Amino acid sequence: MAPLSQGGADLFKQAARMLGIEAKASPSVAPDATDASSTAWLAEIFGTRRSHSGISVTPENYHRCPTAYASVAVIAQAVAQLPLHLFKRTADGGKERATDHPLYDLLTDHPNEWTSSYDFRLSMESSALRYDQGAFAFINRVGGRIEELVQIPSPQCSVELDADTREPVYKVTTNGRTRVYDRGDILHLRAMDGVAPLTAAREAVAVLIAMERYAAKLFGRGARPSGVLTLPKGMSVDAVRKASTSWNKAHGGEEGGGGTAVLEDGITWQQTQFSSVDSQFLEIRAQQVIEVLRPFRIPPPMVQDFGRATWSNSEESGRQFLSLALLPQLQMWQGALRRLLPPEERQSHVFEFMIDDLARANLAARMEAYAKAIGCRVLLPNEARAMENRAPLPGGDEFPPVAGAAPALPAPDATTGDEA
């Protein structure tokens, strides 16, 4: 890391005063400091996370790595597109949609006047995957009733635990002013152990970015390794410059590959060979994609990496994505949303994501599942039609007769005992 400039030193002193630290206690962070630990500590204070590869990877610039962007997008978009409903438990042990509940439209349609339910969940889930502190939304109540949910940028919010009760206390800093909120005023999606998946993948992301840059430079040179121009002794500076210019013009850059260089008499060119690392670049790059995916628990086909995909394991990859990557996030959402309910409703009402929509793209599999559910008397025909947004049919509120079963005998007449 480069030495601190005068402006950086002044910024550090200002931060030190805000934190109650005397500047003289850290003499190694003077404008000409080169101490790595001091500059790294200062970088952490201001959120500049530099990896061992020297590339800074933050929750804001992660999109420079396509694999990291795709990892966040595939989970966040899945959470955002799944139908979310509030159900009320019935006396017979079933559940019915609580469409008359104030929170139903708030979460299924629009959390506030300027944000749709899809956009709200997409942004919240993306923040939960990128920031260690998680994602936050302010719960705006009017007369004790929740009227809207407004997302708070994660960098503006910090969480502290009460020393006695261990309840979370939220501090939101905006324009230099800090406000403290009770746990009942904030919807919080927490990262596991306070470490976001992107943080766990930070070094792997940095390496992949470095490989992308290397590939760009390699192909920018016409996909040729560099070499050595051997010049005879006694050549003038102008002759050396002319020889170098001629070679770079013929072989350098994306438009220079394959040209013919005209060299001065006595100049020879010796091309260096690709190293073993260069020759296995694609294999190393493919493995690095896997390293980025590990903290997100995403199978490679979900981010368009089909190197190991076959007809037999593609369906299994979809099930792995659902069980390992998506379901834990959905459970986190359902637990956080449950805290929006009054204590007296938490036993009778439940939020639930409808994961059946994940199979909607496969028409044959969906119809087969409906047929089996109706045949096994799990779904009524009209219930299956409602799931497809189709109008009910006459007689669809009754189960069809079981194939191969004997027809039911008519009930006997109550007065004579004979069959009706």
N, C-alpha and C positions, 0 to 999 in steps of 0.2 A: 504494500500500500504506500502511496506517495506521501511525503511529509506534509504536515498540515500547513495550509496557507495562513496569512495573517487574518483573513476573514474567518477561516475555520477556527483559529485560536480564539478570536473574539466571541464566536458563537459558543465555543466550549466554555469560556468564562461565564457567559450569560447563563448557560444551562447549569453550571456549577453553583452559581448564586441562587438559582431557583431551587436547586436540590439541597441547599445548605452546605455545600462543599467548598472549602477554601481552595483557591487556585494554586496556592503555594504547596498544597499537599500532593500535587501531582506535577512535579517539575518536568517530567519526561514528555509532557504533551505541549511543550513550547513550540513556536512556529517552525523551528528546525528539527523537531523531534523525528526520529526514525524508529523508535522502539515499537515493535510489532504489537505487543500486548496492549500498550497504551492506545495506539490508533485503532486496534480492533475493538477495545472497550468503548471508545468514543463512537465508533461506527454502530455498535449495538445500541447505544443510547438513542441515536437518531434513526434507527431502523434500517440501516444499510447493511444487509447481511451478505457478506462476501464468502464464497465457498473456497475450498482448498485449491480449486482450479483457477482462482482469481476472478471468477465471473459472479457478479451479484445477482442473486435470485430472491425476489420478494413476492409477496402476494399480489403486487400491482403489475409487475413485469413478467409474470410467469408465462404469459401468452407468447413470449419469444420462442418457447419450446412447443412445437405442435403437439407432441405426445402429452405434455402436462396440460395443455389447454383442452385436448380431447378427453383426458381423464376426468377433469372437473366437469366438462360439458355433458358427458354421457350420464353421469350420476345426477347432476343438477336438473337436466332436462327430463330425465325419467321421473324424478320426484315431482317436478312441476306439471307434467302432463297427466299423471295418474289422477283419476277422480277421487276427491276427498269428501266424505260425507260424515255427518253427525247422526248417530243412531240412538234410539231410545229403546231400552230393554222392555219387552212386553211380559205380561203375567205368565204366558205359556212357555217362557224361556227363549223366545225368538227376539228379533230386533226389527224395528221399523225406522225409516228415516224421520228425523225430527225436523221437518221442514218449517215448522212454526217457531223454532227456537231462534232467538236473536243472533246467535253465532253462526247459524247455518249459512245464510247469504253472505255473511262477512267473510267466511273462509272459502266458500265454494264459488263466489262471484267476484267480489271486490273488497279487499281489506281496507281500502280508502278510496276516495273519489278519483284519484289519479293513477291508481295501480290496480291491474287485474290480479286475480288469484294466481294465474300462471307466472306473471312477472314477479310477483312477491315471493313465491316459493322458489323460483329460479334464482333470484338474487340472494335470498337468505341461504339457500343450500350451497351456492357457490362460495359465499363468505365463510360458511361453516367448514368447508373443505380447505380453505386457504389460510385462515387466520387461527392462531393458537387459542385466542380468547373466544372464538366461536362467532356466532351471528346474533344480532340483537334487534328487537323491535319494541317501540314504545307503545304501551297499551293505553289508549286515550279513552277515559271513562267520562260520561256525562250523566250526572245523577245516579252514579253507581252502575250504570249500564255501559258495556263496552261498545263504543261507536266506531272505532277505527284502529288499525294497526299500522304503524309507521316505522319503517326500517331505519335503524341508526347505523351509520358507517362504523364498522368494527374498530378501526384505529382510534375512534373517539371515545370508546367505552372500555373501562377496566372493571374487574370484579375483585372484591375483597370479601373475606369471610369474617363474620362477627366472632370475636374471640370467645364469647360465652355460648351463643346459640348455634354457631357454625352456619347461620343463614347467610346467603349472599347479599352483598350490598353493591349497587352499581353506581359508578361515577362516570358521568358523561361530560366531556370537555368540548365546548364549541366556542370558537372565537375567543379563546383565552379564559372563558368562564366555565367553572365546574359545578355541576348539579348532582346531587345524590338522590338516587331512587331506591325505593323498597323493591323487594323481589316480586311483589304483586303488580308492579308497574312495568315490568320488562318481560318480554318473551325471549327466552335465551336458548339457543341451540349450542350445546357444548361439544367441544372436541375431546376425544378420548385421552385421558391423562394430561389434558391441556396441550396436546401436540397435534396440530392439524396434519392430514396426510401430505400436503404439499411441503410442510416443514420436514417431515421424515424423508421425503424424496428430494430434498434440496440439492444435495451433492450429486445425485444421479441426474437431475435435471441440468445442473451446471456442466457436467461431463458431456451430456448429449448436445447442449448448445455449443460447447467447444468443438465437438465433432462436426456439427453443422457448419460452423465457421471454417473449419479445416477443409471440408468438402467444397465450400464455396470458393475458397482461395485456390484449391487444387484445380477445379474446373475453370476458374477464372484465368488460370495459366495454360489453358488448352488441355487440361488433364495430363500434363507431362511432368515428370519429376524434374527438379532443377539439376544443373550440372556445373561444370567448371570450364571457363575459357582460359586456355593456356597461351600466354602472350610471350613473344620473344623479348629478350633483354634489350634495353635501350629504346623502347618505344616511347613516343612522346605522350603527354597527357591527352592531347587532342585525339591521337590515334586510338588510345584506349577507350576514350569516351565514344568515339565513332563506332568502334567494334561492338561495344555494349549496346549502343542504341540500335544498331543494325540487327543484332540478335533478338533483342526484346521486341522490336517491331515485327519481326517475322514470326515469333513464337509466343509472345506474351499477350495476355488478355483473351477475352472470349472470341474476338475476331481475328486473332493473330495466329492461331494454331495451324500448322501445316504449311507455313510459308517457307521461303528460301532466303537464308541470310547470306549476305555478301561480306566476307571477312577479309581483313588485310593479309598480306603475304606473311606466312609464318605463324598465324593464329590457328590453334586447334581447339576443338570442342570435345569434352569428355562428359558423356551423360551419366549421371548417377542412377543407380537402380532403385526400384521400390524396395523398401524394407519389408520384413515379414509382417510388421504391424500394418503397413500400407496395403499389402496384398490381402490381408484379412479384415480390411476396413468394414466391409458390409456385415461380416459376421459379428464383429465387435459392436457395431452400431445396433444390430438387431438385438443383441443381448442387453444393451443399455436401455432399449425401449422396455424390456421386461423389468429392469431394475426400477424404472420410473413408475411402472404399474403396480409394483408390489404393495406399497402402503395404501393404495386405493382399493386393493383386492379385486382388480378388474382383469378378466381374461383378455388376452391379446386380440381376439377377433372383435371385441367391442370397440376397439380404437383402430379398426381397419388393418390389423396386422394378421394376415392369414398364412404366415409362414409355416405354422404347425397345425393349421386347421384342415380337417377332412370332413367328408360327408357324415361320418359317424360321430365325430366329437363336437360338431358345431352346435347341435341342439344341447349337448351337455354344457357347453360354454355359456349358453343363455341361462340355464338353470344355476350355474355357478355365479353368474352376475347377479341374479335375483337373490340367492340365498346369502352370498358372502359380501357383496358390495351394496346392494340396494335395501334389503330388508333391515339391516342395522340402522340405516339412515331413516327409514320409515318409522321404526320403533322409537327413535329419538324424537321425531316430529310428533308422534302420537302422545308420547309422554309429556312433551313441552306444551302441546295444545290442551292436554287434560287439565293443566294448571289454570287455564282460562275459565274453566267451569267453577261455579260456586261449590263449596264443599258438600252441600246437600245433594248436588246433582252428579257427583263423580261416580256414584255407584249405579245410577240409572241411565247415564248417558256415556257414550264412548265415541271417539273419533276413529275413523278407519279409512285407510287407503284401499281402493279397489284395484288389486293387482291383476284382475282378470283382463284388463285392457292391454296387458303386455302381449296377449295372444291374439289381439284383434287383427294384426297384420297377416296372420295365417288363417285364411277363411276355412280351409278344409279341416284344420285342427279345431277351430272354434265350433264349427257345426257338429263335428263328431263329439265334442265335449258336451254340447247342449243335448244331443240325442241320448248320450249315456246318462246325463243328469236327469232328463225327463223319464227315461226308461227305468232308472233306479228310484224314481219318485223323490228326487232331491229338489228339482225345480218343476213348477207347473209350466205348461206351454206358454201361457201369457206372461209368466215371469221371464222366461227366456226371450220372448218378443220384446218385453220392456227393456231388457239389457241391450237389445239391438235398436232401440228407439223406434219400435214399430207398434202400431195400434193393436189392442187385444182382439181376439177372435171369439165368436160365440162358442161356448163349450170349452174354452181354453183355461178356465179356472178349475178344471177337474182333470185328474190324472187319466190318461188313456188306459184301456184294459191291458193287462199283461199278456204278451203274446204266448199262446199255447195254454193259457189257463181256462178252465171250464167256466162258462157263463154263470153268473150269480143267479141262484134260484129266487123267484119272487117271494116276498114275505107272506106268511100265512095270514088269512083274515082273522081278526081278533075276535069276531063274534061266532063264526062257524068252525074255525080251525082249519078250513080248507085253504088251499093256495089261491091267491088272488088271480 
